[in-house]
Amino acid sequence: MRSTFLLAGILFMQQSMAQQKMTPEMLWQLGRVSGETLTADGKSVIYGVSNYNIAENRGERNLFVMPVTGGTPRQLTSSKGNEGNVQTLANGRLGYNYKGQYWEMDADGSNAVQKTNFPQSVSNIRVSADGKYILFSKDVKIEKVSGADFYEDMPKSNVQIYTNLNYRHWDTWEDGYYSHIFVAPYNNGQVGEAIDLLEGKPYDCPQMPSGGAEDFIFSPDSKKVIYVCKKKHGKEYAVSTNTDIYAYDIATKQTTNLSEGMMGYDVQPAFNKDGSKLVWLSMARDGFEADKQDVVLYDFKSNTRTNLTKDWDGTVSSVRFSNDEKKIQFLAVVKGTSQLHEIALQPKAAIKQITKGQFDINDIIGETKDALIVSKTDMNHAAELFNLSLKTGALTQLTTVNNDTYSKIGQSKVEERWVKTTDGKDMLVWVIFPPNFDPAKKYPTLLYCQGGPQSALSQFYSYRWNFQLMAAQGYIVVAPNRRGMPGHGVEWNEQISKDWGGQPIRDYLSAIDDVSKESYVDKDRRAAVGASYGGYSVFMLAGVHENRFKSFIAHDGLFDIRSWYGTTEELWFANWDIGNYWDRANAHIYEKFNPSQFVDKWNTPIMIVQGGIDFRVGIEQGLQAFQVAQLKGIKSKLLYFPEENHWVLGPQNAIIWQREFFKWLQETL
């Protein structure tokens, strides 16, 4: 009898532990797992784990290795800082970047040696397959911008002088420096004279603001450098998305544009093993950053290009050759999830979807004899690495960095719901329920408005807009795949352009109205929340919601699109999706779809969040909205982050963001 009571007590304690509530602090204690590469023998996978120290307000990333069939991981690095950009070398050692220099270590993490001693920190370093060349990027001063640049006798001035766009980008003012790529002879740590592939030109590679090592690669024979660049400057740069794929011949120093005449984004070049073929992702139209993204195959022997996915009604997010080089493997969003696909390298081959389920495959790290090593997320789990069998499609979890945390918290049920829109279309809506959901109770409900506006609302795991965290606080979350999102066909994806405040807003209302038919939704406690275009959506809904919502939260949202057009930096986006305000053909957009035109109907509490160095959606947007709410006597709060951009990246700032988010909802719902 005693043992029975003891067992019951243990089970009760386990159940209690399993029902801890996810908190912002727990969310930031999760290790952030990201794949690097496979070891030379293909038997192990190397990956990084980033952990954040809230008290020190910083993060640190270390490298680990584990067998691709599973097993105990081994930590490779433990130094303060962030190791990354790992490559396997011919001798079995590992090359990696650390504190702006190139390092090497044995495959087990031992014998780490700094191999370079660049006088200034450089980035994205890698060594060619034959070990004879080194490739890296660094900032180079190209233009005069500061007062001291023009007037040497005024060294303490802080004036900036511009005569052209793009004078600021994302979160940084133009200072005359550009990121250039360099190739140099290399001999076991000895670096020869480096050649600047963009010498003297005001161009960037990697691409700003978020390009990285994927923007330039060696060919397998070490004779070429392939790189991505938008060779435009000033106003031309600000209105164009036309990046190209360039091949630089190291011996002849000649550069060839492989994507000549292809007018949109061309990115993510990847070789086959012998270097005879190259794939990359390509968009057709200049200025449309959310155009259908296709897989282009380039054959160096015939100098021909083939669009492999031209007739497929979808858009691709990443691409690689299979190990046998008979197929192209790629990721693409399909109906609210990111899945693995493949297409055979033969005429008229059909695209085959390999994975299917309520999860996202968000990265392919490498391929073994019979499996892919991939990164996987869902709305209840941050990224971990999995072994994906190419024979059966079975997914086996490899890394378990966050299993301990997840074993202690309640999981949310995620329901796929299909809703009829006002124009008779079927729309996918994700509904996320609180742990231990009881349909007999009534719950406050959040309408989540996705940004982008053409970004996917899939089974992602965000460290800010985290549905698991929201649901854990007792909220039902309604997350519609409204017009403008990939994964539902090209037409659906494109329908949002120049219709921001039209059908997409009606889609949001259709979603919340449909879910609100359920008895467990408390119609008197509903809120709408979102950032970027999602923040715009909140501002728009505040004027047209007809008292559906009791509270709003808008983060870095577009409040007045006329002033936004006059201050945003990537004008290709503004031109394509809205159009300039002095063209009378766009006048209806600036009237019908401008949130500031509807403030006379604002009557609902609203919290406004604004980043101080967000140049995509400038500070004036949040300040204008807050000022209107205050002058109208509406309960309102301004949450201002002076040193944050379009995101919230600082750990302590992020914790405060979460605390204020839920504090506001508790006060107003």
C-alpha positions in Angstrom: 0.0 0.0 0.0 2.8 2.4 0.9 4.4 1.8 -2.5 1.1 2.5 -4.2 0.8 5.8 -2.4 4.5 6.6 -3.2 3.9 5.9 -6.9 0.8 8.0 -6.9 2.8 10.9 -5.3 5.6 10.6 -7.8 3.1 10.7 -10.7 1.3 13.7 -9.2 4.7 15.5 -8.8 5.6 14.6 -12.4 2.2 15.9 -13.7 2.6 19.1 -11.6 6.1 19.7 -13.0 4.8 19.1 -16.6 2.3 21.8 -16.1 4.6 24.7 -15.3 3.6 27.8 -17.3 5.9 29.0 -20.0 7.3 32.5 -19.0 9.3 35.1 -20.9 12.3 34.1 -18.8 12.0 30.4 -19.7 11.7 31.3 -23.3 15.0 33.1 -23.2 16.6 30.3 -21.3 16.1 28.0 -24.3 19.2 27.0 -26.3 19.0 28.2 -29.9 20.1 25.3 -32.1 21.4 25.9 -35.6 23.2 23.5 -37.9 26.7 24.0 -39.4 27.8 21.1 -41.6 28.7 17.4 -41.6 32.1 16.0 -40.8 34.3 14.9 -43.7 33.3 11.2 -43.2 29.6 12.1 -43.1 29.2 10.3 -39.8 28.7 13.3 -37.5 26.9 16.6 -37.6 28.4 19.9 -36.3 26.0 22.5 -34.9 25.9 25.6 -32.8 23.9 26.4 -29.7 23.4 30.0 -28.6 22.5 30.7 -25.0 21.7 34.1 -23.5 22.8 35.5 -20.2 20.0 37.9 -19.2 22.0 39.5 -16.4 24.9 40.3 -18.7 22.5 41.1 -21.6 24.4 39.1 -24.1 24.5 35.8 -25.9 27.2 33.2 -26.6 27.4 30.5 -29.2 29.4 27.3 -28.9 29.9 24.4 -31.3 29.0 20.8 -30.7 29.3 17.5 -32.6 27.2 14.3 -32.5 26.7 11.2 -34.6 24.1 11.5 -37.4 22.4 8.4 -36.1 22.0 9.9 -32.6 24.0 9.6 -29.4 25.8 11.8 -26.9 26.9 15.2 -28.1 30.5 16.5 -27.6 31.1 20.2 -27.0 33.8 21.4 -29.3 34.2 25.0 -28.1 33.7 26.9 -24.9 35.4 30.2 -25.4 33.5 33.4 -24.8 32.1 34.7 -28.1 30.5 33.1 -31.2 32.1 30.5 -33.2 30.6 29.7 -36.6 30.9 29.4 -40.4 32.4 25.9 -40.0 33.8 24.0 -42.9 35.3 20.5 -43.2 38.9 20.4 -44.5 40.6 17.8 -46.7 42.8 16.7 -43.8 39.7 16.0 -41.6 40.2 19.1 -39.4 37.5 21.8 -39.1 37.9 25.5 -40.1 35.8 28.1 -38.4 35.4 31.8 -37.7 36.0 33.3 -34.2 36.5 36.9 -33.3 37.2 38.1 -36.8 39.9 35.5 -37.5 40.2 32.1 -39.1 40.8 29.1 -36.8 41.2 25.3 -37.2 40.7 22.4 -34.8 40.6 18.7 -34.9 37.2 17.1 -35.5 36.9 16.4 -31.8 37.5 20.0 -30.8 41.1 19.5 -29.7 44.2 21.4 -30.9 42.4 24.6 -31.8 44.8 27.1 -33.4 44.3 30.6 -34.7 45.6 30.5 -38.3 45.2 34.1 -39.4 46.2 37.4 -37.9 44.4 40.0 -39.9 45.1 43.6 -38.7 41.4 44.3 -38.6 38.5 42.0 -37.9 37.1 40.3 -41.0 34.0 38.1 -41.6 32.7 35.1 -43.4 36.1 33.5 -43.8 36.6 30.2 -45.6 39.5 28.3 -47.3 39.3 26.8 -50.7 39.1 23.0 -51.1 42.7 22.8 -52.3 43.8 24.9 -49.4 45.6 27.4 -51.6 43.2 30.4 -51.2 41.3 32.2 -48.5 38.1 34.1 -49.0 36.6 36.8 -46.6 34.7 40.0 -46.4 35.5 43.3 -44.7 34.3 46.9 -44.7 36.1 49.3 -47.0 35.8 53.1 -47.1 34.6 54.2 -50.5 32.8 57.5 -50.2 33.1 60.7 -48.3 30.1 61.3 -45.9 31.2 62.9 -42.6 32.1 66.6 -42.1 35.7 65.5 -41.3 35.8 63.7 -44.7 35.2 66.9 -46.5 36.8 69.4 -44.1 39.9 68.0 -42.4 40.2 71.1 -40.3 36.9 70.2 -38.6 37.7 66.8 -37.0 35.2 67.1 -34.2 32.2 67.8 -36.4 29.5 65.1 -36.5 27.6 66.4 -39.6 26.7 63.9 -42.3 26.4 65.1 -45.9 24.4 63.3 -48.6 23.6 64.0 -52.2 21.9 60.7 -53.0 19.9 57.8 -51.7 20.3 55.2 -50.0 21.5 57.4 -47.1 20.4 54.9 -44.4 19.4 51.2 -44.4 17.6 49.0 -41.9 19.3 50.4 -38.7 22.5 52.1 -40.0 23.2 55.5 -41.5 25.5 55.4 -44.6 29.0 56.2 -43.4 30.9 55.6 -46.7 31.9 52.1 -45.9 30.9 49.1 -48.0 31.3 45.4 -47.4 33.7 43.9 -50.0 34.9 40.4 -50.6 38.6 39.5 -50.9 40.4 36.5 -52.2 44.1 35.9 -51.3 46.7 33.2 -51.7 46.9 31.0 -48.6 49.4 28.6 -47.2 48.7 27.1 -43.8 48.0 30.4 -42.0 50.1 32.6 -44.3 47.9 35.0 -46.2 49.2 36.6 -49.4 48.2 39.8 -51.1 44.4 40.1 -51.1 42.4 41.1 -54.2 39.2 43.1 -53.7 36.6 41.7 -56.1 34.6 45.0 -55.8 37.6 47.3 -55.7 36.7 51.0 -55.6 32.9 50.3 -56.1 30.1 51.4 -53.8 28.6 47.9 -53.7 28.0 45.5 -50.9 28.7 41.8 -50.7 27.3 40.2 -48.6 24.1 41.9 -49.3 22.8 44.3 -46.7 21.2 44.1 -44.2 21.1 40.3 -43.7 23.4 38.6 -46.2 26.2 36.4 -44.9 28.6 33.7 -46.0 26.0 32.2 -48.3 26.5 35.2 -50.6 30.0 34.1 -51.8 31.5 30.6 -52.3 34.5 28.9 -53.9 33.9 26.5 -56.8 34.8 22.9 -55.9 38.0 23.1 -58.1 39.1 26.2 -56.2 39.4 28.2 -59.5 36.4 30.5 -59.2 34.6 32.6 -56.6 30.8 32.8 -57.1 29.2 35.8 -55.4 25.9 37.7 -55.1 25.8 41.4 -55.6 23.5 44.2 -56.5 25.8 46.4 -58.6 23.7 49.5 -58.2 24.3 52.6 -56.1 22.3 55.5 -54.6 18.8 56.0 -55.9 19.1 53.0 -58.4 19.9 50.8 -55.4 17.0 52.1 -53.4 14.4 51.2 -56.0 15.8 47.9 -57.3 15.9 44.3 -56.2 18.2 43.2 -59.1 21.0 41.2 -57.5 23.0 39.0 -59.8 25.2 35.9 -59.6 28.8 36.7 -60.6 31.7 34.2 -61.3 35.2 35.5 -60.7 38.1 33.6 -62.3 41.0 33.7 -59.9 43.7 33.0 -62.5 42.4 35.5 -65.2 40.8 37.9 -62.7 37.8 38.1 -65.1 34.2 38.4 -63.8 31.2 37.0 -65.6 27.6 37.8 -64.8 25.9 34.4 -64.9 22.4 35.9 -64.4 22.7 38.6 -67.0 19.2 39.8 -68.0 17.5 38.2 -65.0 16.0 41.3 -63.4 14.9 40.3 -59.8 16.7 38.8 -56.8 19.2 36.1 -57.7 20.6 34.5 -54.5 21.9 31.4 -52.7 24.3 29.9 -55.3 25.3 26.2 -54.7 27.5 23.9 -56.7 27.3 20.2 -57.6 30.4 18.2 -56.6 32.5 18.6 -59.8 31.6 22.2 -60.3 30.0 21.7 -63.7 26.6 22.9 -62.5 25.3 25.6 -60.2 21.8 26.2 -58.8 20.4 29.4 -57.3 17.1 31.0 -56.4 15.7 33.6 -58.7 12.8 36.1 -58.9 11.8 37.4 -62.3 10.6 41.0 -61.6 12.7 43.9 -60.5 11.3 45.7 -57.5 9.1 42.9 -56.2 10.9 41.5 -53.2 8.2 38.8 -52.6 8.0 37.6 -56.2 7.7 33.8 -56.9 11.2 32.4 -56.2 12.3 29.7 -58.6 15.2 27.3 -58.8 17.5 28.1 -61.7 20.1 25.5 -63.0 23.2 26.8 -64.7 25.3 24.4 -66.8 28.9 25.7 -67.2 29.6 23.3 -70.2 26.8 24.7 -72.3 26.5 28.1 -70.6 22.7 27.6 -70.4 20.2 28.4 -67.7 17.0 26.3 -66.9 14.2 27.4 -64.6 13.3 24.1 -63.0 10.2 25.3 -61.1 8.8 27.8 -63.6 5.4 26.0 -63.9 5.1 25.1 -60.2 2.5 27.2 -58.3 4.8 27.8 -55.3 7.8 29.7 -54.1 11.2 28.2 -53.0 13.1 29.2 -49.9 16.4 27.2 -50.1 18.0 24.8 -52.5 20.8 22.2 -52.8 22.0 19.3 -55.0 21.3 15.8 -53.6 24.5 13.8 -52.9 23.9 11.6 -56.0 23.4 14.8 -58.0 20.3 13.3 -59.7 17.9 15.6 -57.9 17.5 19.1 -56.6 16.3 19.3 -53.0 14.5 22.4 -51.8 12.3 23.8 -49.0 9.0 25.6 -49.7 6.0 26.6 -47.7 2.8 24.6 -48.5 -0.4 25.4 -46.7 1.1 26.9 -43.6 4.1 24.6 -43.2 7.6 24.5 -44.6 8.4 21.2 -46.2 11.1 19.4 -48.1 10.6 18.8 -51.9 12.7 17.4 -54.7 12.8 17.5 -58.5 14.8 15.1 -60.6 17.3 16.5 -63.1 15.6 15.2 -66.2 13.2 16.8 -68.7 9.6 17.5 -67.5 10.3 16.0 -64.1 7.5 16.4 -61.5 8.1 18.0 -58.1 7.7 15.6 -55.2 6.9 16.6 -51.7 9.0 14.5 -49.3 7.8 15.6 -45.9 4.4 16.3 -44.6 3.1 17.2 -41.2 2.3 20.0 -38.7 5.9 21.3 -38.5 8.5 23.3 -40.4 11.6 21.9 -42.0 13.6 25.1 -41.9 17.1 24.1 -42.9 19.0 21.2 -44.5 22.4 20.8 -42.9 23.7 17.9 -45.0 23.1 14.4 -46.5 24.4 11.1 -45.3 24.2 7.8 -47.1 20.5 7.4 -46.6 19.3 10.4 -44.7 19.2 14.2 -44.5 20.1 16.1 -41.4 17.5 18.9 -41.0 16.4 21.5 -38.6 12.7 21.3 -37.5 10.3 23.5 -35.5 6.7 23.6 -34.6 4.6 26.1 -32.6 5.4 24.1 -29.4 9.1 23.5 -30.0 12.2 25.6 -30.8 14.6 24.3 -33.5 16.3 21.0 -33.0 18.2 18.8 -35.4 16.6 15.6 -36.9 17.6 12.7 -39.0 15.2 12.5 -42.0 15.2 9.0 -43.6 15.2 9.3 -47.4 13.8 5.8 -47.6 10.8 6.1 -45.3 10.5 9.9 -44.6 10.7 9.2 -40.8 12.1 11.9 -38.6 14.3 11.0 -35.7 15.3 13.7 -33.2 19.0 14.1 -32.7 19.6 17.1 -30.5 17.7 17.4 -27.3 18.9 20.8 -26.1 15.5 22.0 -24.8 13.9 18.7 -23.9 14.3 19.3 -20.2 12.4 22.6 -20.4 9.6 21.2 -22.5 9.1 18.3 -20.2 8.1 20.7 -17.5 5.6 22.9 -19.3 2.2 22.2 -20.7 1.9 22.0 -24.5 -0.6 23.8 -26.6 -3.0 22.2 -29.0 -2.6 23.7 -32.5 -5.7 23.3 -34.7 -5.8 23.7 -38.5 -9.1 25.5 -39.3 -10.4 26.5 -42.7 -12.5 29.7 -43.0 -14.5 31.1 -45.9 -13.4 34.6 -46.8 -15.7 37.4 -48.0 -14.9 36.6 -51.6 -15.6 32.9 -51.2 -12.1 31.5 -50.8 -10.9 29.0 -48.3 -8.3 30.4 -45.8 -6.1 28.4 -43.4 -6.2 29.7 -39.9 -4.0 28.4 -37.1 -5.8 28.3 -33.7 -3.5 27.8 -30.7 -5.2 26.8 -27.4 -3.9 27.2 -23.9 -2.5 24.1 -22.2 -5.2 22.1 -20.4 -7.8 23.8 -22.6 -11.3 23.3 -21.4 -14.0 23.9 -24.1 -16.6 24.5 -21.3 -14.8 27.7 -20.3 -14.5 31.0 -22.0 -11.1 32.4 -23.0 -9.7 35.8 -24.0 -8.7 35.6 -27.6 -5.9 37.3 -29.6 -6.0 37.9 -33.3 -2.4 37.7 -34.5 -1.6 39.8 -37.5 1.5 38.6 -39.4 4.1 41.0 -40.8 5.9 40.9 -44.2 3.4 41.5 -45.6 4.3 38.5 -47.8 6.0 36.4 -45.2 4.8 32.9 -44.4 2.7 32.1 -41.3 3.9 28.5 -40.9 4.9 26.3 -37.9 7.7 28.7 -36.9 9.0 29.3 -33.4 9.6 32.9 -32.6 11.4 34.3 -29.6 9.2 37.4 -29.6 5.8 36.6 -31.2 5.7 33.2 -29.5 2.3 31.5 -29.7 3.3 28.9 -27.1 4.0 31.7 -24.6 0.8 33.6 -25.5 -1.3 30.5 -25.1 0.4 29.6 -21.8 -0.9 32.9 -20.3 -4.4 31.7 -20.9 -5.1 33.2 -24.4 -6.5 31.5 -27.5 -4.4 32.7 -30.5 -6.0 33.1 -33.9 -3.4 33.3 -36.7 -4.8 33.6 -40.2 -2.9 32.8 -43.4 -4.5 35.9 -45.0 -4.0 37.2 -48.5 -0.3 37.8 -49.2 1.2 34.7 -47.7 3.2 32.1 -49.6 2.2 28.5 -49.5 -1.3 28.9 -51.1 -0.4 29.6 -54.7 1.2 32.5 -56.5 -2.1 34.4 -57.0 -2.9 34.3 -53.3 0.6 35.6 -52.4 0.4 38.5 -54.8 -3.1 39.7 -54.0 -2.0 41.9 -51.2 0.1 44.3 -53.2 -1.7 47.7 -53.5 -4.6 46.3 -51.5 -3.1 46.4 -48.0 -6.3 47.7 -46.3 -8.7 45.8 -48.5 -9.2 42.0 -48.8 -6.4 41.2 -46.3 -8.1 43.2 -43.5 -11.4 41.5 -44.4 -9.6 38.2 -44.2 -8.6 39.0 -40.6 -12.2 39.9 -39.7 -13.5 36.7 -41.3 -11.0 34.7 -39.2 -11.9 36.3 -35.9 -15.6 36.2 -36.6 -15.5 32.5 -37.5 -13.5 31.4 -34.5 -15.7 33.6 -32.3 -18.7 31.4 -33.1 -17.2 28.9 -30.7 -18.6 29.0 -27.2 -15.2 29.0 -25.6 -14.3 32.4 -27.1 -15.1 35.3 -24.8 -16.3 37.9 -27.3 -16.0 40.6 -24.7 -12.2 40.0 -24.4 -10.7 40.0 -27.8 -7.5 41.8 -28.9 -5.6 42.3 -32.1 -1.8 42.3 -32.1 1.0 42.5 -34.6 4.2 44.0 -35.9 5.4 45.7 -39.2 2.5 45.0 -41.7 0.9 43.4 -38.7 1.2 46.7 -36.8 -0.3 48.4 -39.8 -3.1 45.9 -39.7 -3.7 46.7 -36.0 -3.8 50.5 -36.8 -6.2 49.8 -39.7 -8.4 47.5 -37.6 -8.6 50.2 -34.9 -10.6 52.3 -37.3 -12.8 49.6 -38.9 -13.3 46.9 -36.3 -16.8 48.0 -35.3 -16.1 47.3 -31.6 -15.0 43.7 -32.1 -11.8 44.2 -30.1 -11.3 45.5 -26.6 -7.5 46.1 -26.9 -4.7 46.5 -29.5 -0.9 46.2 -29.6 0.9 47.5 -32.6 4.7 47.1 -32.9 6.6 49.1 -35.6 3.5 49.5 -37.6 2.8 51.9 -40.5 0.4 54.5 -39.2 0.5 57.1 -42.0 1.6 55.7 -45.3 2.3 59.1 -46.8 4.9 60.0 -44.2 6.1 56.4 -44.2 6.8 56.5 -47.9 8.8 59.7 -47.3 11.1 58.1 -44.7 11.5 54.4 -45.5 14.7 53.2 -47.2 14.0 50.2 -49.4 11.8 52.1 -51.8 11.5 49.1 -54.2 9.1 47.6 -51.6 7.1 50.8 -51.1 6.9 51.4 -54.9 5.6 47.8 -55.6 3.2 47.4 -52.8 1.8 50.9 -52.4 3.2 53.3 -55.0 4.3 56.9 -54.6 1.8 59.4 -53.3 2.2 62.0 -56.0 1.0 59.6 -58.7 -2.8 60.2 -58.9 -3.3 56.5 -59.9 -2.3 55.7 -56.3 -4.5 58.3 -54.6 -7.2 55.8 -53.6 -4.5 53.8 -51.7 -3.5 56.8 -49.6 -7.1 57.5 -48.8 -8.8 54.1 -48.4 -5.9 52.1 -47.0 -4.2 54.7 -44.8 -4.8 54.0 -41.1 -4.4 57.7 -40.2 -7.5 58.5 -42.3 -9.6 56.5 -39.8 -8.5 57.8 -36.4 -11.9 59.6 -36.0 -13.3 56.1 -35.3 -10.5 55.1 -32.8 -12.1 54.3 -29.4 -10.1 51.3 -28.1 -7.1 51.1 -25.7 -3.9 50.7 -27.7 -0.2 50.0 -26.8 2.3 51.2 -29.4 5.8 49.8 -29.6 8.5 51.6 -31.6 12.2 50.9 -32.2 14.4 54.0 -32.3 16.7 52.8 -35.1 14.0 51.2 -37.2 14.6 52.8 -40.6 12.1 50.5 -42.4 9.3 51.9 -40.4 10.6 55.2 -39.0 10.1 56.4 -35.5 7.5 59.0 -36.6 5.0 56.2 -37.3 4.8 55.1 -33.7 4.9 58.6 -32.3 2.1 59.9 -34.5 -0.1 57.0 -33.5 0.6 57.5 -29.8 0.0 61.2 -30.0 -3.4 60.7 -31.7 -4.5 58.2 -29.1 -3.5 60.5 -26.3 -5.2 63.5 -27.8 -8.4 61.5 -28.2 -8.3 60.5 -24.6 -7.9 56.8 -25.4 -6.0 54.7 -22.9 -2.7 54.2 -24.5 1.0 53.4 -23.8 4.2 54.0 -25.8 6.9 51.4 -25.4 10.0 53.0 -27.0 13.3 51.1 -27.5 15.9 53.7 -28.5 18.5 51.2 -29.7 16.3 48.5 -31.2 15.6 48.3 -35.0 12.6 46.6 -36.6 13.1 43.7 -34.1 13.9 43.5 -30.4 17.4 41.9 -30.2 18.7 42.8 -26.7 17.9 40.1 -24.1 16.7 42.4 -21.4 14.8 44.6 -23.8 13.1 41.4 -25.1 12.1 40.4 -21.6 10.6 43.8 -20.9 8.8 43.6 -24.2 7.1 40.4 -23.2 6.3 41.6 -19.7 4.7 44.8 -21.0 2.9 42.8 -23.7 1.1 40.6 -21.1 0.7 43.4 -18.6 -1.1 45.5 -21.2 -3.4 42.6 -22.0 -4.2 42.0 -18.4 -5.0 45.6 -17.9 -7.3 46.0 -20.9 -8.8 42.5 -21.4 
